[in-house]
């Protein structure tokens, strides 16, 4: 069974930590029972990444897809979370895992921003066009590992 482990930074504010639990519950409803959804915090709150990874395994996961619930490919997404997931996965060598990129440049995120701002979308973007480079200079990869154009060209590999 596949599992999605949502990972945020973690906060000293209980409300912020609780929100990730709510997002995990919403995602679980949306993906159905064939995929297990759990959540974890990188630091400052429980469950930790190790505890979240273990919860996926306890729920029957044979593959864990760790999703950094963060906007951009900063140091936590590119360094800290992959390291912590790798350390957690070491306890379960029979389980495949991978860490996805951050949200990055994404048409659905742009739509959400417009919705929250109360602004109508004037021009819809097709899924294919959303994966092109949106850098003004056309520099593919300028947004880092979350560049939609870069991701479309080379999807992440599964680790084991």
C-alpha angles and dihedrals in degrees: 000000000000120000133195116212110196110207127191131172096260125234143220085233112087091207091059092050092046091054091065089054089053092049089050090051091049092048090048089055091049098048096041132218097308091075123051117219124200134160138219141176124232092219145336095045145044141288094054122208090260091052092045092049090049090049089056090053092045087054091056102266118161092176127036120201107195112206118194103219091214134113104230140028098258126150095284092055097041100036119007103044095044089050094048092046090049090051091049092046092053088074089059108043092168092062122088116220143172138181117228126213122263120270090273121160106350133156092223090055090050089051091051092051090052091047093050090046091051093241123136120235106247097186124028116215120220119234090248094051092046088065094060122098113275096188108122090232093045093241105160110217095023088123091057126234092341093061106133093213092050092048092050090054098046120019119205118271123238113244127208 
